Amino acid sequence: MSVVSSVLVPYASYLRVYEPLAAFPEDERVHWTRYAARDRIPTAQDELRRSLADLAATPPAGVPVHESADAFVAEVDGVVCVCPWRTRLRGWLALDGLAELFPGPVLDAVLPPVVRGQALADHERWAERNPDARPWIRTAVWQVPVRWFVLFADEEREHVVAGPDGEPPVLRYRTPMVQARRRLARSLRTLRETMDEGPLTAGLVDIGRWLEEFHPRALVELDYGGLVHALPERHLGDDRSAADVAEGIAALRAGDAERAAEAYTRLAERWRAVRDRQFAN
C-alpha cells in the first residue's frame, strides 16, 4: 500500500493548545515528561485510526471506553509543550452536535439512541467528579471557523506542499498564547464598538473564556488537518484567511466599511466553496 492511500482523511480542522510541562499537576507532569522523551510520538493519523476503530466496534462505542494517555508534542523556545488528546472527553462533547450534522435515521444507524444515551449518562457522572475539565483541542468539520483566524497573523502561516514520497501537505498557524489573547481582545473590542452583537462576537467570547483556562506560556495552533486533502494545492497556496480577517478588523477600526466588506466577501466565498465540497459527489 502506498503512503498516500494509507492516509485516513477526516475533513476537519483543529484548534489546539500546547501547554508547558510546568502547567500540569505533578503526576501528569511526570507522565508527559516521559512521554515527550519517547522515540516516536503518535501523530494525528494515529489518533484518527484509534477513534475509527472504536466506532467500528460491535456494538459501536459512542466514545472510547478509556481516556487517551497520548498527546501531541511541540518545543517552544526550548520548552517542551504538550497538547493532550483527551479523546474520550472530546467524544462526549461532540455527541451534542451530531443531531445538527446527520438526519435522524442516519444518526440512529451509526450510533443507536441507546448507545448515545449511555454515553451522555457516563459524561454526566464523569463531569460531576471533574467539573473543571476542558479539552485542549477544538474541531470543526468542512471549514475553519472565521473566529479562529482572529488569533493569528499572516506571517505565522506555515504551508508545506505535498512531498515527492507521499508526505501529505500541511497548512497551519502557530502563535504564543499571549499574542492570541491580545489579538482576540483587540478584535472583540473593535467589533463591539462598530457592530451589533452577533455570532462572531459570541464566538470570540467563547474562545476567550476557553483560552483563559491555559498557561500564559502555552502555544496556540490552528491546523487545517484533513482539509488539505480536499482542496487543490492552488487553493491552499492562495489561502490568506488570517490576513483577510486582520484586514477586515483593521478596516472596521478605521471606519472603512467598504474595505471591511471586501475582506469579508473574500472569506465568505473561499469558505463557501470549501463547505460545498461536503455535498459533492
Helices and strands as residue ranges (DSSP letters): E 12-20, G 21-23, H 26-36, H 44-55, E 71-76, E 79-84, H 87-95, H 98-101, H 104-110, H 113-129, E 137-141, H 146-149, G 154-156, E 157-160, E 170-176, H 177-194, H 199-211, E 219-223, G 225-229, H 233-238, H 241-253, H 257-276, G 277-279
